[in-house]
Amino acid sequence: MLTRGIRGAITLENNDKKSVREATVELLNKILEKNNIELESIAFAIFTVTSDIDADFPAKYAREYCGFENIPMMCYREMDVKDSINKCLRALICVNTTKDQKEIKHQYLKGAAILRPDINE
């Protein structure tokens, strides 16, 4: 079994707790569903947000709404790059799996789809 990273990103409507919660839950549910991931196989999760998001921590909602209570998580601020996407939450979920790298289905939702047009369905 190997540890593989699954990436994802989603844009938020607003910088408020509700938007952070909704975006976190939507993104994580999509990553778990599309990759057929069981929570026990997740080694850790890393979240980043752009500097215009400071209403709450995505890890809080991963624990409360997605069952990540026992999964190690960290939240970070994304680099400020000129002309980059705004109100964006990104995730890196590291899982123990037998899947090949090419079988991993990264998820880029809403406005974040422009970040990886090469892999979006």
Beta strands, then each sheet from edge to edge (+ up, - down):
strand 1: 2-11
strand 2: 42-49
strand 3: 73-77
strand 4: 88-97
strand 5: 107-109
sheet 1: 3+ 2+ 4- 1+ 5+
end
